[in-house]
Amino acid sequence: MEQLRIDTAPTGKRASALIAAATVMALAAGYLLLQNSGPSHVMASAQPASPAAPNVTALEALAQNSPTAANRLSLSLAYINGKQPGRAVVLLEALLQKDPGNMLAWNNLCVAHTLQHEYQNGIDACNRALALQPSYQLAKNNLRWAEGERDQTLRTLAQQQQTEPAKRNPAFFIAEGMNLFSLGNYDKALEAWQRALDLDSKNGVALNDIGTAYMMKKQPRVAANYFAKAEAADPTLQLAKNNLAWAQAELQAK
């Protein structure tokens, strides 16, 4: 994977205000329990950074006060580099609702999804960027990365299927569900995590992961119920608390 490159090409457009900054900053988007394990050098697009790049808080304030596409792209890059790809996804999806022709935003969304192990979503976003600009090398590189991660996940799933049924414990089904989730197969992931619960009804990880799949299926009310159950099963599971706040924010926004 190449070293980090900042794309300084102008977007050619400036989006109007897209979402209230409070919504972006209040959102605690934490997908699953997997640590981000993407390459140390990711490739996202932004406007030129100043010699002393502002921190995330300053960029959030800038995006709130001046919600241009350029400021949101810079904030999305800060979230990505700050290991908060979930926040980048929310920000970029809102931007793209108003400006679907923004190839830089599609590229950044590809990176954010891939860092969250949502490989099919990442592939789809890169392909959208390339449909807008077929020669966009950064998106080509990120597409290869996302496809490589997807292919590795497919190989891992194939290996998992060799596990003897007697050895398929809750940890096995949680890992299987994680891989299915990464491929965008949320229904199959739910089936795997439900099998984990069938073996361990108080498994906070499985409950949290089921909630995440329902969030991806745009069912925040169902998801919130599972996040609450996960928190009750394991009060130390901070991710379940974060995800419950995420689901509640989605419900309030409706």
N, C-alpha and C positions, 0 to 999 in steps of 0.2 A: 504494500500500500504506500502510496506516495506521501511525502511530507504534507503538512497542513498548508493549503493554499487559499488565500482569500480572493474571491472573485470581485474585481472592482468594476465590472461592467455595469452601467446604469440600468435600472429596471425599465426605464422608459415610461413608467406610470407612477403615480402617487395615489395610494388609496386614501379614501376618506376615513374618518373614525370608524373602527370596526366593532370593537367591544369595549366595555368599561374596563379600565385597568384593574379595578378592584376585583373583577371576576378572575382575571389572569393571576393576580398575586395571591388571592385567597385559595386558589385551587391547589389541593395537595395531591397531585397525580403521582401515585406510586404503583407501578404495575407489578404484580406478582411479588415474589421474594427473591428473584434472581438479581445478583449484582450485574451492573452493566459491564460487559466483557468485550466490547468492541475494540478495534485497534486503538493504539495510543494516539494515532494521528488520524483524525477524521477530516472529511473534506466538506465544508459547508460554505455557503455564499453569504457575503455581507458587503455593505458599503465600506470604504476605507476606514480603518481604525486610526485613531489619533496616536501619537507616539506613546502617551501615557493613557492606555485604554481605560475607560471608566469601569467601575465595578457593576455588578448586576443591579444593585439598588439604584445606582445613578441611571442606568439604562432603563429600568422600570419607570422611574420618575420622568425620564425624557419621553418614553413611549406614551405615558399618560398625558403629559402636557402637550406633546406634539405627535399625535398618532399617525405618522406617515408610514408608508410601506418600508422605507429605508430604516427608520427607527425600530420598527418591529422586526425586520430582518436582523439588525444588529443585536437586538435583545434575544432573538431565537438562537443566534450563534453563541451568545453568552451563556444561555441555559444549556446548550449542548456541551460546550467546553466545561461548564460547571457541573456536569453529570446530573443535570435535571432535564433529560429529554422529554419527560412527560409534560412539563410546562411548555417546552418548545412546540410539542404537538398541538396543544390547545391553542396557542398563539397563532401558529401557522395555519391551522384549519380555519380559524376565524378570518384570517387575512385572505385566504383563498376563496372563501365564500363570496367575498366582494371583488376579488381580483384574481379570477381563475386562470388568467393568462400570465401570471407571475412565475416564470420558470425558476428564478432563484428560490422562491418560497417552496416550490415543489421539490427542488433538490435538497433544501434544508429539511423538509419533512421526511424525505427518504432517509437522511442520516438519522434523524430523531427516532423514527420507527425502527430502524435497524438496530440502533443502540438499545432499544427496549425489547429486542428479540421478537419484533413483529415483522418478520422478514418479508412475507407476502405483501403487507402494507407498504413496506419500504420499496419493494420492487415496483409496485403499482405507481408510487409517487415518482420514482426515477423515470419510469416510462412516460408519465405525464410531462415531466420536464423535457424529455427528449422529443416528444411529439411536438412541443412548441419550438424547440431548437435542436434538430438532429445532430448538429456538430458540437453540442455542449459537452466538452470533454470531462468536466467535473462530474456531471451526472452519469456519464458512461462509466467512469471509475467507480462511483458509488453503486451503480447497478451491478457491476461485477462483484463488488464486495457483498451486497445483499444476496445475490444469487449464490455466491459461495457459501454464505451462512445457511441459506435455505437448503442447499444440497447436503451440507454436513448434517443438518438436522434430520433430513430424510434418511441418511445413512445410520444415524443414531437410532431412529425409530425402527429401522429394519433390524438392527442388532438387538433392540429391546424385545422384539417379537420372538427372539430365540430363548428368552428366559422361561424356565419351566413354570407352569401355572402355580405350583406349590410354593414358589419363591416370590410370587408377586404380592408383596406387602404394600402398606400405604405409601411408603417412600417410592416404590416402583411406579405406582399409579400417579403420584404427584409429578414425578419426572416425565412420565409418558404424556400426561396432560400438558405439561409445560411445552413439550416439543410440538404437540398438536396445536396449541395456542399460537406458537411462533409461526406456524404455517397458515394461520388464519382459519383453522378448522375449529371454531369455538364450540360447536355442538359435540364433536368427538372429545374435545378437551373436557367438557362438562361431564361426559360419560365416564371418563377416566377418573376425574376428581370425585365423582359420586361413588365410584368403586372404593376409593380411599376412605370415604366416609362410612361406607358399609362395613369396613373393617375397623374403623376408629371414628366413632360418631363425634368425638370432641377434638378432632384434628383441626387446629386453628389455621394451619397453612392451607389445607384443602378448602376450608370454608372461605378463606380470603380469596383464594384463586377462583373459586366458583363465582364469587362476587365480581371479580375483575372481568371474567368472561361475559357476565350479564351486562356489565358496563359497556363492553365492546359491542354487545347486541342491542344497545340503546334501551336498556331496561333498568334504569337507575333505582327504581323503587324495589325491585327484586334484589338488586345488588346490595342496596343499603341493608336489607334484612340479613344477608349473608355476612356482610362486614361486621354488623353488630354481633352476630353469633360468633364470629371469629374472635372479636375482642373479648367477649364473655368467656370463650373457651381458653384464651391465652391473653390475659391482661397485659403481658409484656410485649405483645406483638404490635409494635408501633406502626407498622405498615397498614394493619387493619384499621387503626385509628385514622391514619392519613386518608385511606381509601373511603372510609365512612364519611369524612368531611368532603371528599371529592363527590361522592354520590349525593350528599345533601345539597351541595352547591349546584349540581345539575338539576335537582328537583326544584330548588328555589328559582332557577333561571327559566323554568318552564312557564 
